[in-house]
């Protein structure tokens, strides 16, 4: 399996980001250093270890803290059943398959907008992995979903690293507000960003926003 992934990873960037269908609604995405695919049972231990971190849990909306192996197993089960949406990814390293975080896409009620969410385990921060994953995720949405006009993203006001990821992907600031934090048991200030299809098409090489 690893050899097959490494062989594919030698393709051009356009080819690497071309989705390959699994038995789920999540296409597998391959980028320079990452493989993004549906979560499965083998991820549970690493998921529980990385997610059981207040620095992670307090920066996302729906992650409890503490985070146990039972929480991780329940997350994998619910993703398989489509209870968390139909496009949830485990982010893994292409070189060794190591699980390093999660991301996903959630539709809005208007049918023309989706929202991306993500988190990364602390040992993998500040290495460009999240920006790489979000580039692949955004590209997949606009290339495979002609009905989607725009993508939203939110981050806590204090989360400088997440804001930088969003900005590197070409999202534009829309406003501020409040969002619930399960880990904190309260609402927290967040910033709201949006990327529309027209802007994405002008930035498809991503070179102008890095």
C-alpha positions as CSV (number, residue, x, y, z in Angstrom):
1,X,0.0,0.0,0.0
2,X,2.7,2.5,0.9
3,X,4.6,1.7,-2.3
4,X,1.5,2.4,-4.3
5,X,1.0,5.7,-2.6
6,X,4.6,6.8,-3.2
7,X,4.3,5.8,-6.8
8,X,1.2,7.9,-7.3
9,X,2.8,10.8,-5.4
10,X,5.4,11.2,-8.2
11,X,2.6,12.5,-10.5
12,X,2.1,16.2,-11.3
13,X,0.3,18.4,-8.7
14,X,-2.8,18.4,-10.9
15,X,-2.9,14.7,-11.1
16,X,-2.2,14.2,-7.4
17,X,-5.3,16.3,-6.5
18,X,-7.6,14.5,-8.9
19,X,-10.1,12.6,-6.6
20,X,-10.3,8.8,-6.5
21,X,-13.6,7.4,-5.2
22,X,-13.9,5.1,-2.3
23,X,-17.0,3.4,-1.1
24,X,-17.8,6.6,0.8
25,X,-18.7,10.1,-0.4
26,X,-15.1,11.2,0.5
27,X,-12.7,11.1,-2.5
28,X,-9.2,10.2,-1.5
29,X,-6.9,13.2,-1.9
30,X,-3.1,12.9,-2.5
31,X,-0.8,15.9,-2.1
32,X,2.9,16.3,-1.9
33,X,3.3,15.0,1.6
34,X,-0.2,13.9,2.6
35,X,-2.9,11.3,2.0
36,X,-6.4,12.3,3.0
37,X,-9.0,9.5,3.3
38,X,-11.9,8.4,5.4
39,X,-11.1,7.7,9.1
40,X,-11.0,4.0,10.1
41,X,-10.5,1.9,13.2
42,X,-6.7,1.8,12.9
43,X,-6.7,5.6,13.5
44,X,-8.4,5.3,17.0
45,X,-5.3,5.2,19.2
46,X,-3.5,8.1,17.4
47,X,-6.7,10.1,17.2
48,X,-7.3,9.7,20.9
49,X,-3.7,10.6,21.7
50,X,-3.6,13.8,19.5
51,X,-7.1,15.0,20.3
52,X,-6.7,14.7,24.1
53,X,-5.0,18.1,24.1
54,X,-6.6,21.3,25.5
55,X,-4.6,23.3,23.0
56,X,-6.4,21.5,20.2
57,X,-9.9,21.0,21.7
58,X,-10.4,24.6,22.7
59,X,-9.7,25.8,19.2
60,X,-12.5,23.7,17.5
61,X,-16.2,23.7,18.1
62,X,-17.3,20.2,18.7
63,X,-14.4,18.4,20.4
64,X,-14.8,17.3,24.0
65,X,-12.0,17.6,26.5
66,X,-10.7,15.3,27.9
67,X,-10.9,13.1,24.8
68,X,-10.8,9.4,25.3
69,X,-10.3,6.3,23.2
70,X,-14.1,5.8,23.4
71,X,-14.6,9.3,22.0
72,X,-12.3,8.4,19.1
73,X,-14.0,5.1,18.4
74,X,-17.4,6.8,18.5
75,X,-16.1,9.5,16.1
76,X,-14.9,6.8,13.6
77,X,-18.3,5.0,13.9
78,X,-20.3,8.1,13.3
79,X,-18.2,9.1,10.3
80,X,-18.8,5.7,8.8
81,X,-22.6,6.1,9.4
82,X,-22.6,9.6,7.9
83,X,-23.7,11.1,11.2
84,X,-21.0,13.8,11.0
85,X,-21.5,14.6,7.3
86,X,-20.5,12.8,4.2
87,X,-17.0,14.3,3.7
88,X,-14.8,13.8,6.7
89,X,-11.1,13.1,6.3
90,X,-8.3,11.6,8.3
91,X,-5.1,13.5,7.4
92,X,-2.2,11.1,7.2
93,X,1.5,11.4,6.1
94,X,2.2,9.8,2.7
95,X,5.6,8.6,3.7
96,X,4.4,6.3,6.5
97,X,0.6,6.5,6.9
98,X,0.8,8.3,10.3
99,X,-2.5,9.9,11.4
100,X,-1.9,13.6,12.1
101,X,-5.3,15.3,12.2
102,X,-8.7,15.6,10.6
103,X,-10.6,18.0,8.3
104,X,-14.0,18.0,6.6
105,X,-16.6,19.8,4.6
106,X,-20.1,20.6,5.9
107,X,-22.9,22.0,3.7
108,X,-25.0,25.0,4.6
109,X,-28.7,25.1,4.3
110,X,-28.6,27.4,1.3
111,X,-27.2,24.5,-0.8
112,X,-24.6,26.8,-2.5
113,X,-22.2,27.2,0.5
114,X,-20.0,24.7,2.4
115,X,-17.8,25.2,5.4
116,X,-14.5,23.6,6.1
117,X,-13.2,22.6,9.5
118,X,-9.9,21.1,10.6
119,X,-7.5,20.3,13.4
120,X,-3.9,19.1,13.5
121,X,-2.1,17.3,16.3
122,X,0.4,19.5,18.1
123,X,3.6,17.6,17.1
124,X,2.8,18.5,13.5
125,X,2.2,22.2,13.9
126,X,4.2,24.8,12.0
127,X,5.3,22.5,9.3
128,X,2.8,23.5,6.6
129,X,0.7,20.4,6.8
130,X,-2.6,22.1,7.5
131,X,-2.2,24.6,4.6
132,X,-1.4,21.7,2.3
133,X,-4.4,19.8,3.5
134,X,-6.7,22.8,3.1
135,X,-5.5,23.5,-0.4
136,X,-6.3,20.0,-1.4
137,X,-9.7,20.1,0.3
138,X,-10.7,23.4,-1.3
139,X,-9.6,22.3,-4.7
140,X,-11.6,19.1,-4.4
141,X,-14.7,21.0,-3.5
142,X,-14.6,23.4,-6.4
143,X,-13.5,20.8,-8.9
144,X,-16.1,18.1,-8.0
145,X,-19.1,20.2,-6.8
146,X,-20.3,22.5,-9.5
147,X,-23.3,23.4,-7.3
148,X,-21.0,25.1,-4.7
149,X,-20.4,28.8,-5.1
150,X,-18.4,29.5,-2.0
151,X,-16.6,28.0,1.0
152,X,-16.7,29.4,4.5
153,X,-14.1,29.0,7.3
154,X,-14.0,30.1,10.9
155,X,-11.4,30.4,13.5
156,X,-11.1,31.6,17.1
157,X,-9.9,35.2,17.2
158,X,-6.9,34.2,19.3
159,X,-5.9,31.4,16.9
160,X,-3.2,33.1,14.8
161,X,-2.0,29.9,13.1
162,X,-5.4,28.9,11.9
163,X,-6.1,32.4,10.6
164,X,-2.8,32.2,8.6
165,X,-3.9,28.9,7.1
166,X,-7.2,30.4,6.0
167,X,-5.5,33.4,4.5
168,X,-3.0,31.3,2.7
169,X,-5.9,29.5,1.0
170,X,-7.2,32.8,-0.3
171,X,-10.2,33.3,2.0
172,X,-11.3,36.9,2.7
173,X,-12.5,38.2,6.0
174,X,-16.2,38.6,6.4
175,X,-16.9,39.5,10.0
176,X,-16.7,38.4,13.6
177,X,-19.2,36.6,15.9
178,X,-19.6,33.9,18.5
179,X,-19.5,30.1,18.2
180,X,-20.0,27.4,20.7
181,X,-17.0,25.5,22.2
182,X,-17.8,22.0,23.5
183,X,-14.5,21.8,25.4
184,X,-15.0,25.1,27.1
185,X,-18.7,24.8,27.6
186,X,-19.3,28.4,26.4
187,X,-19.4,30.6,23.3
188,X,-16.1,32.1,22.1
189,X,-15.3,34.9,19.7
190,X,-14.6,33.8,16.1
191,X,-13.7,35.3,12.8
192,X,-15.6,34.3,9.6
193,X,-13.9,34.1,6.2
194,X,-15.1,33.2,2.7
195,X,-13.6,32.0,-0.6
196,X,-15.8,32.2,-3.7
197,X,-15.4,30.2,-6.8
198,X,-14.3,33.2,-8.9
199,X,-11.5,34.0,-6.5
200,X,-10.4,30.4,-6.3
201,X,-10.1,30.2,-10.1
202,X,-7.8,33.2,-10.0
203,X,-5.6,31.5,-7.4
204,X,-5.6,28.0,-8.7
205,X,-1.8,27.8,-8.7
206,X,-1.9,28.9,-5.0
207,X,1.4,30.6,-5.7
208,X,0.0,34.1,-5.3
209,X,-1.2,33.5,-1.7
210,X,1.7,31.6,-0.2
